Amino acid sequence: MNSVDLSRCRLYGIIDLGYVAADQAARVAREMIAGGVDIIQLRAKTRDLRAIIDLAAKLHPITARADVPLVINDHAQVAREVPVEGIHVGQDDGSVAAAREIAGQDCFIGKSTHSLAQAERAAAEGADYIGWGPLFATPTKPDYVPIGLQEISAVHRAVDLPIFCIGGIKLGDLPEVVAAGGRRVVIVSGLLQAPDVAQYAREAKSLLHQNSKT
């Protein structure tokens, strides 16, 4: 199994090619790393598998040098050609076991969840972490109804896994998210659209550490 200690990770950044041009992905990865992002995911919904593999191959040496895990959204096959550390699947992307079989045992597998029942099923499937959300309305998932903050504490009681809150989260939301029981967050558009990605990440990381005790 993989040796990544996800329990130590707080801030999860996503390089979403809906916001970032592919030729800017390496620069953004470096800036995320400089700001203290703990995990980086490559999300390329509109690209074919070959293009995702090629981009992952460019990003992985950057993330590996910094000891930051690189996660691929959806496409477990990428792990067969690039030694990425993780794969993330959604509710419609098949089981955790299927992703692990394709990617190999060295990869950790995360799964998106939108309800307590889905979170519990993901844990039972053997997910290594879950995404919990979307907390707020988000342009990256316009069809998803926000689930709000009400069940953050409940999902942490129900599931003994690292739980990354996601969905429309910006810097100004972090104290409220943490007060509701959140310990880890994923930030997408707020980070990618920041004038200074590294500084935005530093501020987010600081807020998470200041407001969270565990």
N, CA and C of each residue as an Amber inpcrd file, in Angstrom:
protein
   642
   0.8360000  -1.2010000   0.0000000   0.0000000   0.0000000   0.0000000
   0.8750000   1.2570000   0.0000000   0.2570000   2.3660000  -0.2950000
   1.0150000   3.6170000  -0.3750000   1.4550000   4.0650000   1.0190000
   2.4690000   4.9230000   1.0330000   3.0340000   5.3690000   2.3100000
   2.6740000   6.8120000   2.6320000   1.7520000   7.4020000   1.8760000
   1.3540000   8.7810000   2.1170000   0.4930000   8.8500000   3.3760000
   0.8610000   9.7360000   4.2790000   0.0940000   9.9210000   5.5130000
  -0.9460000  11.0250000   5.2870000  -2.1220000  10.6240000   4.8460000
  -3.1590000  11.5990000   4.5210000  -3.6690000  12.3360000   5.7530000
  -3.4830000  11.7430000   6.9330000  -3.9680000  12.3950000   8.1450000
  -3.2270000  13.7050000   8.4170000  -2.0440000  13.8460000   7.8490000
  -1.2550000  15.0610000   8.0570000  -1.6030000  16.1580000   7.0500000
  -2.4030000  15.8160000   6.0600000  -2.7300000  16.7600000   4.9880000
  -3.9370000  17.6110000   5.3640000  -3.8320000  18.9020000   5.1300000
  -4.9080000  19.8430000   5.4590000  -5.4780000  20.5390000   4.2320000
  -4.5860000  20.9750000   3.3540000  -5.0060000  21.8120000   2.2220000
  -4.7740000  21.0560000   0.9130000  -5.8440000  20.8780000   0.1760000
  -5.8610000  20.0810000  -1.0500000  -6.1840000  21.0390000  -2.1950000
  -5.2760000  21.1380000  -3.1460000  -5.4920000  22.0020000  -4.2960000
  -5.7690000  21.1840000  -5.5450000  -6.5940000  21.7120000  -6.4180000
  -6.9140000  21.0360000  -7.6740000  -6.5080000  21.9210000  -8.8440000
  -5.6820000  21.3750000  -9.7120000  -5.3760000  22.0450000 -10.9730000
  -6.4440000  21.6100000 -11.9690000  -7.4450000  22.4510000 -12.1320000
  -8.5980000  22.1600000 -12.9850000  -8.3760000  22.8580000 -14.3210000
  -8.3090000  22.0770000 -15.3860000  -8.0430000  22.6710000 -16.6970000
  -9.2200000  23.4760000 -17.2300000 -10.3050000  23.5110000 -16.4830000
 -11.3760000  24.4540000 -16.7900000 -11.0030000  25.8790000 -16.4070000
  -9.9950000  26.0060000 -15.5380000  -9.5190000  27.3140000 -15.0820000
  -8.0950000  27.6140000 -15.5250000  -7.3170000  26.5740000 -15.7100000
  -5.8900000  26.7300000 -15.9730000  -5.5470000  26.1070000 -17.3240000
  -4.8670000  26.8460000 -18.1780000  -4.3940000  26.2800000 -19.4430000
  -3.3570000  25.2040000 -19.1500000  -3.3520000  24.1640000 -19.9590000
  -2.4400000  23.0480000 -19.7230000  -0.9870000  23.5010000 -19.6660000
  -0.6370000  24.4930000 -20.4760000   0.7610000  24.9410000 -20.4740000
   1.1150000  25.7880000 -19.2520000   0.1220000  26.0970000 -18.4250000
   0.3560000  26.8260000 -17.1810000   0.2850000  25.9200000 -15.9510000
  -0.0260000  24.6400000 -16.1650000  -0.2450000  23.7280000 -15.0400000
   1.0110000  23.5490000 -14.1910000   2.1640000  23.4460000 -14.8240000
   3.4010000  23.2660000 -14.0560000   3.6870000  24.4820000 -13.1860000
   3.4810000  25.6710000 -13.7480000   3.6890000  26.8920000 -12.9610000
   2.7590000  26.9180000 -11.7530000   1.4950000  26.5880000 -11.9790000
   0.5310000  26.6010000 -10.8760000   0.9040000  25.5640000  -9.8220000
   1.3500000  24.4030000 -10.2570000   1.7740000  23.3740000  -9.2990000
   2.9130000  23.8900000  -8.4240000   3.8850000  24.5520000  -9.0400000
   5.0080000  25.0910000  -8.2630000   4.5270000  26.1380000  -7.2600000
   3.5930000  26.9860000  -7.6860000   3.0800000  28.0190000  -6.7830000
   2.2720000  27.4060000  -5.6450000   1.4830000  26.3820000  -5.9490000
   0.7560000  25.6810000  -4.8790000   1.7260000  25.1010000  -3.8640000
   2.7490000  24.4620000  -4.3550000   3.7520000  23.8530000  -3.4720000
   4.4310000  24.9180000  -2.6170000   4.7790000  26.0330000  -3.2370000
   5.4150000  27.1250000  -2.4950000   4.5090000  27.6430000  -1.3900000
   3.2030000  27.5700000  -1.5870000   2.2520000  28.0430000  -0.5950000
   1.8850000  27.0270000   0.4680000   2.3980000  25.8010000   0.3300000
   2.1450000  24.7980000   1.3590000   0.9880000  23.8690000   1.1060000
   0.4910000  23.7980000  -0.1360000  -0.5740000  22.8430000  -0.4450000
  -0.0590000  21.4270000  -0.1940000  -0.8650000  20.6040000   0.4520000
  -0.4290000  19.2700000   0.8740000  -0.6760000  18.1840000  -0.1690000
  -1.6890000  18.3550000  -0.9940000  -2.0460000  17.4000000  -2.0430000
  -2.4340000  18.2160000  -3.2720000  -2.0450000  17.7330000  -4.4470000
  -2.4440000  18.3760000  -5.6920000  -3.1400000  17.3460000  -6.5760000
  -4.2970000  17.7260000  -7.0680000  -5.0240000  16.8630000  -7.9970000
  -5.0320000  17.4990000  -9.3840000  -4.9030000  16.6670000 -10.4000000
  -5.0860000  17.0990000 -11.7770000  -6.4840000  16.6910000 -12.2220000
  -7.2860000  17.6900000 -12.5590000  -8.6530000  17.4410000 -13.0490000
  -8.7350000  17.9870000 -14.4750000  -8.9740000  17.0770000 -15.4140000
  -8.9780000  17.4580000 -16.8300000 -10.1730000  16.7990000 -17.5130000
 -11.3490000  17.2910000 -17.2010000 -12.5830000  16.6400000 -17.6270000
 -12.7380000  16.5690000 -19.1420000 -12.1900000  17.5360000 -19.8640000
 -12.4260000  17.5850000 -21.3060000 -11.2540000  17.0420000 -22.1200000
 -10.2350000  16.5200000 -21.4660000  -9.0620000  16.0180000 -22.1850000
  -9.1210000  14.5030000 -22.3380000  -8.5120000  14.0060000 -23.4060000
  -8.4760000  12.5630000 -23.5850000  -7.3830000  11.9590000 -22.7060000
  -7.4300000  10.6510000 -22.6050000  -6.5330000   9.9640000 -21.6770000
  -5.0700000  10.2260000 -21.9970000  -4.6990000  10.2220000 -23.2640000
  -3.3070000  10.4420000 -23.6330000  -2.8120000  11.8130000 -23.1820000
  -3.6550000  12.8180000 -23.3600000  -3.2670000  14.1670000 -22.9450000
  -3.1020000  14.2480000 -21.4290000  -3.9610000  13.5530000 -20.6950000
  -3.8620000  13.5550000 -19.2300000  -2.5960000  12.8490000 -18.7820000
  -2.2820000  11.7370000 -19.4170000  -1.0440000  11.0260000 -19.0840000
   0.1690000  11.9100000 -19.3450000   0.1750000  12.5740000 -20.4820000
   1.3190000  13.4240000 -20.8240000   1.4820000  14.5720000 -19.8270000
   0.3680000  15.1780000 -19.4270000   0.4580000  16.2800000 -18.4760000
   0.8520000  15.7770000 -17.0940000   0.3050000  14.6380000 -16.7000000
   0.6900000  14.0530000 -15.4130000   2.1870000  13.7540000 -15.3870000
   2.7250000  13.3050000 -16.4970000   4.1540000  12.9970000 -16.5740000
   5.0120000  14.2510000 -16.4130000   4.4780000  15.3980000 -16.8080000
   5.2020000  16.6590000 -16.6200000   5.0770000  17.1730000 -15.1870000
   3.9130000  16.9470000 -14.5880000   3.6740000  17.4620000 -13.2380000
   4.3280000  16.6040000 -12.1640000   4.3660000  15.3040000 -12.3560000
   4.7900000  14.4290000 -11.2680000   6.2180000  14.6800000 -10.7900000
   7.1870000  14.9330000 -11.6640000   8.5270000  15.2460000 -11.1360000
   8.5380000  16.4860000 -10.2440000   7.6630000  17.4500000 -10.5500000
   7.5870000  18.6760000  -9.7460000   7.0290000  18.3640000  -8.3660000
   5.9160000  17.6250000  -8.3300000   5.2910000  17.3080000  -7.0490000
   6.1300000  16.3230000  -6.2490000   6.7420000  15.3710000  -6.9320000
   7.5360000  14.3550000  -6.2280000   8.7410000  14.9760000  -5.5350000
   9.3860000  15.9350000  -6.1910000  10.5450000  16.6010000  -5.5630000
  10.1480000  17.2930000  -4.2710000   8.9090000  17.7580000  -4.2150000
   8.4290000  18.4560000  -3.0210000   7.7400000  17.5220000  -2.0350000
   7.6990000  16.2310000  -2.3630000   7.0240000  15.2380000  -1.5200000
   5.5410000  15.5740000  -1.3430000   4.9340000  16.0800000  -2.4120000
   3.4980000  16.3770000  -2.4280000   2.8200000  15.3360000  -3.3150000
   1.8420000  14.5930000  -2.8010000   1.1810000  13.5830000  -3.6220000
   0.4460000  14.2140000  -4.8060000   0.5360000  13.5590000  -5.9570000
  -0.2280000  13.9660000  -7.1300000  -1.3630000  12.9740000  -7.3320000
  -2.5670000  13.5040000  -7.4200000  -3.7840000  12.7000000  -7.5740000
  -4.3710000  12.9750000  -8.9570000  -4.8620000  11.9370000  -9.5980000
  -5.5220000  12.0760000 -10.8910000  -7.0210000  11.8880000 -10.7090000
  -7.7870000  12.7970000 -11.2500000  -9.2400000  12.7070000 -11.1830000
  -9.7450000  11.7170000 -12.2290000 -10.4980000  10.7410000 -11.7890000
 -11.2540000   9.8010000 -12.6340000 -10.4250000   8.7000000 -13.2890000
  -9.3040000   9.0320000 -13.9000000  -8.6360000   8.1100000 -14.8180000
  -7.5590000   7.2860000 -14.1190000  -7.9760000   6.1630000 -13.5380000
  -7.0350000   5.3110000 -12.8180000  -5.9470000   4.7600000 -13.7330000
  -6.2360000   4.6690000 -15.0280000  -5.2540000   4.1200000 -15.9820000
  -3.9660000   4.9410000 -16.0150000  -4.0650000   6.2170000 -15.6530000
  -2.8720000   7.0730000 -15.6750000  -1.7760000   6.4880000 -14.7870000
  -2.1880000   5.8790000 -13.6750000  -1.2120000   5.3460000 -12.7200000
  -0.3850000   4.2020000 -13.2990000  -0.8250000   3.6310000 -14.3960000
  -0.0500000   2.5530000 -15.0170000   1.1290000   3.0900000 -15.8170000
   1.0870000   4.3770000 -16.1560000   2.1700000   4.9630000 -16.9500000
   2.9560000   6.0380000 -16.2090000   2.3290000   6.6400000 -15.1980000
   2.9760000   7.6880000 -14.4040000   2.8410000   7.2910000 -12.9370000
   3.9170000   7.3380000 -12.1480000   3.8350000   6.8660000 -10.7580000
   3.1540000   7.8550000  -9.8120000   1.9320000   8.2520000 -10.1740000
   1.1720000   9.1710000  -9.3190000   0.8210000   8.4650000  -8.0120000
   0.5720000   9.2660000  -6.9900000   0.3130000   8.6840000  -5.6690000
  -1.1530000   8.3520000  -5.4180000  -2.0660000   9.0300000  -6.1280000
  -3.4760000   8.8270000  -5.8150000  -4.3840000   8.9520000  -7.0210000
  -5.5910000   8.4070000  -6.8590000  -6.6790000   8.5070000  -7.8340000
  -7.9200000   8.9590000  -7.0830000  -8.6830000   9.8490000  -7.7080000
  -9.9350000  10.2850000  -7.0950000 -11.0950000   9.9220000  -8.0190000
 -12.1300000   9.3260000  -7.4450000 -13.2970000   8.9340000  -8.2270000
 -14.5500000   9.5810000  -7.6550000 -15.5090000   9.8160000  -8.5330000
 -16.7990000  10.3510000  -8.1220000 -17.8030000   9.2450000  -7.9020000
 -19.0080000   9.6290000  -7.5650000 -20.0520000   8.6460000  -7.3230000
 -20.4130000   7.8500000  -8.5790000 -20.1850000   8.4250000  -9.7340000
 -20.5450000   7.7570000 -10.9890000 -19.3500000   7.1310000 -11.6920000
 -18.2240000   7.0360000 -11.0090000 -16.9960000   6.5730000 -11.6570000
 -16.6020000   5.1550000 -11.2840000 -17.5140000   4.3930000 -10.7410000
 -17.1830000   3.0280000 -10.3600000 -16.7010000   2.9450000  -8.9240000
 -16.3630000   1.7340000  -8.5140000 -16.0350000   1.4780000  -7.1200000
 -14.5770000   1.8100000  -6.8130000 -14.3190000   1.9630000  -5.5340000
 -12.9460000   2.1520000  -5.0600000 -12.1050000   0.9350000  -5.4180000
 -12.6660000  -0.2530000  -5.2450000 -11.9230000  -1.4790000  -5.5440000
 -11.5380000  -1.5550000  -7.0100000 -12.4450000  -1.1460000  -7.8910000
 -12.1470000  -1.1810000  -9.3190000 -11.0290000  -0.2040000  -9.6580000
 -11.0800000   0.9880000  -9.0720000 -10.0180000   1.9760000  -9.3110000
  -8.6880000   1.4620000  -8.7890000  -8.7100000   0.8160000  -7.6310000
  -7.4650000   0.3160000  -7.0370000  -6.8780000  -0.8240000  -7.8750000
  -7.7530000  -1.6460000  -8.4260000  -7.2770000  -2.7540000  -9.2600000
  -6.5700000  -2.2250000 -10.5090000  -7.1160000  -1.1640000 -11.0840000
  -6.5080000  -0.5790000 -12.2770000  -5.2160000   0.1560000 -11.9270000
  -5.2790000   0.9620000 -10.8690000  -4.1450000   1.8340000 -10.5250000
  -3.0080000   1.0910000  -9.8500000  -3.3360000   0.0390000  -9.1230000
  -2.3240000  -0.6870000  -8.3710000  -2.3740000  -0.3510000  -6.8900000
  -1.8090000  -1.2220000  -6.1000000  -1.9050000  -1.0970000  -4.6560000
  -1.0920000   0.0610000  -4.0890000  -0.1750000   0.6150000  -4.8720000
   0.6350000   1.7190000  -4.3700000  -0.1300000   3.0370000  -4.3420000
  -1.2680000   3.0920000  -5.0270000  -2.0570000   4.3290000  -5.0820000
  -3.1020000   4.3770000  -3.9740000  -3.2590000   5.5490000  -3.3660000
  -4.4180000   5.7260000  -2.4980000  -5.5960000   6.1670000  -3.3610000
  -6.7900000   5.8760000  -2.8810000  -8.0100000   6.1610000  -3.6410000
  -8.9380000   7.0210000  -2.7990000  -9.3360000   8.1530000  -3.3530000
 -10.3230000   9.0110000  -2.6960000 -11.6420000   8.9640000  -3.4390000
 -12.7180000   9.2860000  -2.7380000 -14.0400000   9.2460000  -3.3730000
 -14.8690000  10.4460000  -2.9510000 -15.5730000  11.0260000  -3.9030000
 -16.4950000  12.1270000  -3.6150000 -17.7560000  11.5930000  -2.9580000
 -18.2240000  12.3010000  -1.9360000 -19.4710000  11.9180000  -1.2770000
 -20.3020000  13.1660000  -1.0000000 -21.6180000  12.9690000  -1.0300000
 -22.5470000  14.0910000  -0.8980000 -23.5960000  13.8590000   0.1820000
 -23.4770000  12.7620000   0.9150000 -24.4230000  12.4540000   1.9980000
 -23.7280000  11.5160000   2.9750000 -24.3050000  11.4030000   4.1700000
 -23.7460000  10.4920000   5.1620000 -23.7410000   9.0580000   4.6580000
 -24.8130000   8.6600000   3.9700000 -24.8880000   7.2880000   3.4590000
 -23.7700000   7.0290000   2.4480000 -23.5100000   7.9930000   1.5730000
 -22.4320000   7.8290000   0.6000000 -21.0700000   7.7890000   1.2910000
 -20.8860000   8.6010000   2.3100000 -19.6230000   8.6000000   3.0480000
 -19.3890000   7.2450000   3.7090000 -20.4250000   6.7050000   4.3050000
 -20.2940000   5.4050000   4.9660000 -20.0260000   4.2970000   3.9590000
 -20.6560000   4.3790000   2.7860000 -20.4040000   3.3790000   1.7520000
 -18.9740000   3.4790000   1.2260000 -18.4900000   4.7130000   1.0520000
 -17.1140000   4.8920000   0.5780000 -16.1150000   4.2980000   1.5690000
 -16.3560000   4.5070000   2.8480000 -15.4800000   3.9320000   3.8730000
 -15.5330000   2.4050000   3.8220000 -16.7360000   1.8660000   3.6590000
 -16.8880000   0.4130000   3.5850000 -16.2120000  -0.1580000   2.3380000
 -16.1750000   0.6190000   1.2710000 -15.5130000   0.1960000   0.0340000
 -13.9940000   0.1670000   0.1720000 -13.4840000   0.8620000   1.1760000
 -12.0460000   0.9040000   1.3600000 -11.3820000   2.1710000   0.8760000
 -12.1560000   3.2530000   0.7150000 -11.5580000   4.5310000   0.3240000
 -10.5290000   4.9690000   1.3560000  -9.4860000   5.6310000   0.8860000
  -8.4470000   6.1310000   1.7900000  -8.7820000   7.5130000   2.3310000
  -9.6120000   8.2630000   1.6060000 -10.1330000   9.5380000   2.0850000
 -11.4230000   9.8070000   1.3300000 -12.2020000  10.7620000   1.8060000
 -13.3860000  11.1780000   1.0610000 -13.3950000  12.6900000   0.8840000
 -14.0040000  13.1090000  -0.2120000 -14.3680000  14.5010000  -0.3810000
 -15.8050000  14.6610000   0.0880000 -16.0790000  15.7310000   0.8150000
 -17.4070000  15.9440000   1.4060000 -17.9560000  17.2760000   0.9170000
 -19.0140000  17.2130000   0.1180000 -19.5610000  18.4650000  -0.3870000
 -20.5200000  18.2370000  -1.5450000 -20.8120000  19.2680000  -2.2920000
 -20.2470000  20.6080000  -2.1580000 -20.9010000  21.3760000  -1.0140000
 -20.0750000  22.0330000  -0.2060000 -20.6200000  22.8070000   0.9020000
 -21.4110000  24.0020000   0.4080000 -20.8670000  24.6790000  -0.6020000
 -21.4840000  25.8850000  -1.1460000 -21.6670000  25.7090000  -2.6590000
 -22.4230000  26.5850000  -3.2490000 -22.5630000  26.5610000  -4.7030000
 -21.1930000  26.7470000  -5.3410000 -20.9380000  25.9870000  -6.3980000
 -19.6260000  26.0430000  -7.0250000 -19.7480000  25.9510000  -8.5360000
 -19.0280000  26.7900000  -9.2630000 -19.0920000  26.7380000 -10.7240000
 -18.4900000  25.4690000 -11.3030000 -17.6490000  24.7640000 -10.5390000
 -17.0660000  23.5370000 -11.0630000 -18.0610000  22.3780000 -11.0410000
 -19.1080000  22.4840000 -10.2230000 -20.1480000  21.4530000 -10.1470000
 -21.5180000  22.1340000 -10.1180000 -21.9100000  22.7960000 -11.2060000
 -23.1340000  23.6070000 -11.1720000 -24.4160000  22.8040000 -10.9700000
 -24.3760000  21.5110000 -11.2640000 -25.5800000  20.6910000 -11.1350000
 -25.7740000  20.1170000  -9.7330000 -24.7900000  20.3240000  -8.8640000
 -24.8730000  19.7630000  -7.5180000 -25.5120000  20.7560000  -6.5540000
 -26.4640000  20.2790000  -5.7750000 -27.0990000  21.1190000  -4.7630000
 -26.1780000  21.1880000  -3.5480000 -25.8430000  22.3860000  -3.0730000
 -24.9690000  22.4880000  -1.9010000 -25.5640000  21.7760000  -0.6910000
 -24.7080000  21.0890000   0.0540000 -25.1980000  20.3680000   1.2300000
 -25.0120000  21.1720000   2.5130000 -24.2990000  22.2760000   2.4460000
 -24.1570000  23.1350000   3.6080000 -23.1890000  22.5840000   4.6430000
 -23.2330000  23.2110000   5.8130000 -22.2700000  22.9070000   6.8740000
 -22.8390000  22.0000000   7.9650000 -24.1330000  21.7360000   7.8960000
 -24.8210000  21.1420000   9.0450000 -24.3070000  19.7640000   9.4460000
 -23.8580000  18.9700000   8.4740000 -23.4960000  17.5830000   8.7890000
 -21.9840000  17.3380000   8.8100000 -21.2050000  18.3920000   8.8200000
 -19.7460000  18.1940000   8.8420000 -19.3180000  17.4240000  10.0960000
 -19.8130000  17.8310000  11.2420000 -19.4420000  17.1220000  12.4770000
 -19.9470000  15.6880000  12.4550000 -21.1520000  15.4940000  11.9310000
 -21.7340000  14.1530000  11.8890000 -20.9190000  13.2080000  11.0130000
 -20.4520000  13.6840000   9.8650000 -19.6840000  12.7910000   8.9900000
 -18.3370000  12.4590000   9.6160000 -17.7590000  13.3770000  10.3750000
 -16.5150000  13.0660000  11.0730000 -16.7330000  12.0310000  12.1790000
 -17.9020000  12.0130000  12.7620000 -18.2070000  10.9760000  13.7560000
 -18.4860000   9.6370000  13.0820000 -19.0860000   9.6810000  11.9040000
 -19.5280000   8.4510000  11.2360000 -18.4150000   7.7280000  10.4990000
 -17.4200000   8.4780000  10.0400000 -16.3970000   7.9070000   9.1480000
 -15.0160000   8.1910000   9.7130000 -14.2580000   7.1420000   9.9290000
 -12.9070000   7.2870000  10.4730000 -11.8910000   7.3330000   9.3310000
 -11.9990000   8.3800000   8.5410000 -11.0990000   8.6130000   7.4080000
 -10.7820000  10.1000000   7.3500000  -9.6830000  10.4890000   6.6940000
  -9.5030000  11.9070000   6.4030000 -10.6450000  12.4020000   5.5090000
 -11.2600000  13.4910000   5.9200000 -12.4210000  14.0490000   5.2100000
 -12.0570000  15.4480000   4.7450000 -12.1070000  15.6480000   3.4400000
 -11.7790000  16.9370000   2.8490000 -13.0580000  17.6310000   2.4090000
 -13.3940000  18.7170000   3.0770000 -14.5680000  19.4980000   2.6970000
 -14.2760000  20.2190000   1.3790000 -15.2710000  20.2520000   0.5000000
 -15.0530000  20.7960000  -0.8340000 -16.3140000  21.4920000  -1.3280000
 -16.1320000  22.4050000  -2.2470000 -17.2800000  23.0030000  -2.9220000
 -17.4660000  24.4670000  -2.6220000 -16.9310000  25.3200000  -3.4870000
 -17.1480000  26.7540000  -3.3500000 -16.4630000  27.4030000  -2.1760000
 -15.5030000  26.7150000  -1.5720000 -14.8470000  27.2370000  -0.3660000
 -13.8110000  28.2940000  -0.7530000 -13.8990000  29.4370000  -0.1020000
 -12.9320000  30.5150000  -0.2820000 -12.2700000  30.8150000   1.0730000
 -11.2580000  31.6640000   1.0510000 -10.5520000  32.0030000   2.2920000
 -11.5010000  32.4550000   3.3920000 -12.4220000  33.3340000   3.0230000
 -13.3270000  33.8800000   4.0210000 -14.2630000  32.8730000   4.6510000
 -14.3950000  31.7070000   4.0150000 -15.2830000  30.6660000   4.5440000
 -14.5960000  29.7660000   5.5570000 -13.2760000  29.7920000   5.5880000
 -12.5590000  28.7820000   6.3720000 -12.8830000  28.8080000   7.8670000
 -12.9400000  29.9750000   8.5210000 -13.2940000  29.9380000   9.9430000
 -14.6490000  29.2850000  10.2010000 -15.6170000  29.5500000   9.3160000
 -16.9550000  28.9650000   9.4710000 -16.9240000  27.4540000   9.2320000
 -16.1670000  27.0330000   8.2340000 -16.0670000  25.5990000   7.9360000
 -15.4210000  24.8590000   9.1010000 -14.3540000  25.4230000   9.6400000
 -13.6630000  24.7940000  10.7580000 -14.5470000  24.8030000  12.0000000
 -15.2590000  25.9020000  12.2330000 -16.1570000  25.9780000  13.3970000
 -17.2470000  24.9160000  13.3210000 -17.6210000  24.5360000  12.0940000
 -18.6530000  23.5100000  11.9070000 -18.0870000  22.0970000  12.0240000
 -16.7720000  21.9820000  12.2070000 -16.1540000  20.6730000  12.3970000
 -15.1980000  20.2480000  11.3060000 -15.0270000  21.0760000  10.2710000
 -14.1150000  20.7250000   9.1920000 -12.6610000  20.7970000   9.6270000
 -11.8630000  19.8810000   9.1630000 -10.4310000  19.8490000   9.5030000
  -9.5470000  19.9990000   8.2730000 -10.0950000  19.6200000   7.1240000
  -9.3370000  19.6300000   5.8720000 -10.2370000  20.1860000   4.7780000
  -9.6340000  20.9090000   3.8330000 -10.4530000  21.4890000   2.7710000
  -9.7730000  21.3350000   1.4140000 -10.6270000  21.3320000   0.4020000
 -10.1840000  21.4350000  -0.9870000 -10.5950000  22.8230000  -1.4780000
  -9.6610000  23.5310000  -2.0810000  -9.9860000  24.8300000  -2.6770000
  -9.6230000  24.7610000  -4.1630000 -10.5760000  25.1810000  -4.9990000
 -10.3560000  25.0930000  -6.4430000 -10.3060000  26.4940000  -7.0410000
 -11.4630000  27.0730000  -7.3370000 -11.4800000  28.3440000  -8.0710000
 -10.8320000  29.4740000  -7.2790000 -11.0530000  29.5160000  -5.9670000
 -10.4590000  30.5800000  -5.1610000  -8.9480000  30.5940000  -5.2650000
  -8.3620000  29.4120000  -5.2670000  -6.9160000  29.2870000  -5.3600000
  -6.4260000  29.5890000  -6.7740000  -7.0880000  28.9990000  -7.7630000
  -6.6220000  29.1330000  -9.1420000  -6.7940000  30.5430000  -9.6900000
  -7.7800000  31.2640000  -9.1810000  -8.0350000  32.6120000  -9.6790000
  -7.3790000  33.6910000  -8.8240000  -6.6490000  33.2780000  -7.8090000
  -5.9790000  34.2540000  -6.9390000  -4.8500000  34.9550000  -7.7020000
  -4.6560000  36.2460000  -7.4680000  -3.5360000  36.9530000  -8.1030000
  -2.1870000  36.3530000  -7.7350000  -2.1080000  35.8260000  -6.5040000
  -0.8810000  35.1930000  -6.0190000  -1.2750000  33.8550000  -5.4020000
  -1.1250000  32.7900000  -6.1860000  -1.5640000  31.4660000  -5.7410000
  -0.8510000  31.0410000  -4.4670000   0.4590000  31.2550000  -4.4230000
   1.2270000  30.8280000  -3.2540000   0.7840000  31.5500000  -1.9870000
   0.5710000  32.8450000  -2.0850000   0.1540000  33.6070000  -0.9180000
  -1.2370000  33.1970000  -0.4610000  -2.1260000  32.9560000  -1.4060000
  -3.4810000  32.5020000  -1.0690000  -3.4060000  31.1710000  -0.3080000
  -2.5730000  30.2660000  -0.8000000  -2.4220000  28.9740000  -0.1310000
  -1.8460000  29.1500000   1.2770000  -0.8650000  30.0250000   1.4160000
  -0.2780000  30.2630000   2.7470000  -1.3430000  30.7610000   3.7300000
  -2.1640000  31.6780000   3.2690000  -3.2080000  32.2270000   4.1440000
  -4.2290000  31.1550000   4.5090000  -4.5820000  30.3300000   3.5290000
  -5.5330000  29.2520000   3.8070000  -4.9540000  28.2670000   4.8190000
  -3.7060000  27.8940000   4.6160000  -3.0600000  26.9450000   5.5240000
  -2.9820000  27.5230000   6.9290000  -2.6690000  28.7990000   7.0230000
  -2.5860000  29.4500000   8.3240000  -3.9370000  29.4490000   9.0280000
  -4.9910000  29.7570000   8.2850000  -6.3310000  29.7560000   8.8710000
  -6.7270000  28.3690000   9.3490000  -6.3780000  27.3470000   8.5720000
  -6.7170000  25.9840000   8.9740000  -5.9910000  25.6080000  10.2630000
  -4.7250000  25.9750000  10.3680000  -3.9580000  25.6230000  11.5700000
  -4.4020000  26.4530000  12.7890000  -4.7300000  27.7190000  12.5530000
  -5.1460000  28.5830000  13.6580000  -6.4870000  28.1390000  14.2410000
  -7.3700000  27.6670000  13.3800000  -8.7370000  27.3820000  13.8170000
  -9.0030000  25.9200000  14.1490000  -8.0720000  25.0450000  13.7750000
  -8.3200000  23.6210000  13.9740000  -7.3890000  23.0700000  15.0460000
  -7.9250000  22.2260000  15.8940000  -7.1310000  21.6580000  16.9890000
  -6.6680000  20.2350000  16.7070000  -7.2690000  19.5850000  15.6910000
  -6.9160000  18.1890000  15.4220000  -6.6480000  17.9760000  13.9650000
